[in-house]
């Protein structure tokens, strides 16, 4: 009964490929997030959705596109993967933006 | 510019010693403050939060934090550190303006 689950846990692929990471939460939260954590552990927010509406859209390449089919799901699609995309990507959810967030265990993306 | 600063990248303490991790923020709006902990290979877990009221807040695992508006600080403390506290610690700030961000993190090492 994982609260925030993201798949896959590991993703190894080649430069130029397109890949997706899925995230689902069963907490009934209205807000979901995607973060990128680099090798130095720096955590950067990428996107946030509230009830399927985009509310935070930080400066990220437009190769990254979030999709929220319903408020329990927020998927991240990445086109034309580059070496610099290698990182751990975390999904999180909360009741709203000022409430504590629950994090998934991360997806480690490695670009060859 | 709005920011969250954790001045200490890495701190080492002996088991049983006290701990203080620093967090400073720069926000124009009323901040909602959080501390999270990340163990290796896992997502972030909430330790405590401050919204309003008593400026000294208690969290899980024996942690506490004090909000000092005059110093724009929200430092995390623990009277006696255990070896299992070794982890990465993140301070985070959210506002009602749909803005939220994390500090760069402080890595805690615990010596036997």
Interface residues (C-beta under 8 A of the other chain):
Chain A: X4 X35 X40 X41 X42 X43 X44 X45 X48 X55 X56 X90 X92 X97 X98 X100 X101 X102 X103 X104 X105 X106
Chain B: X32 X34 X36 X38 X41 X42 X43 X44 X45 X46 X49 X51 X88 X90 X94 X95 X96 X98 X99 X100 X101 X102 X104 X105 X107
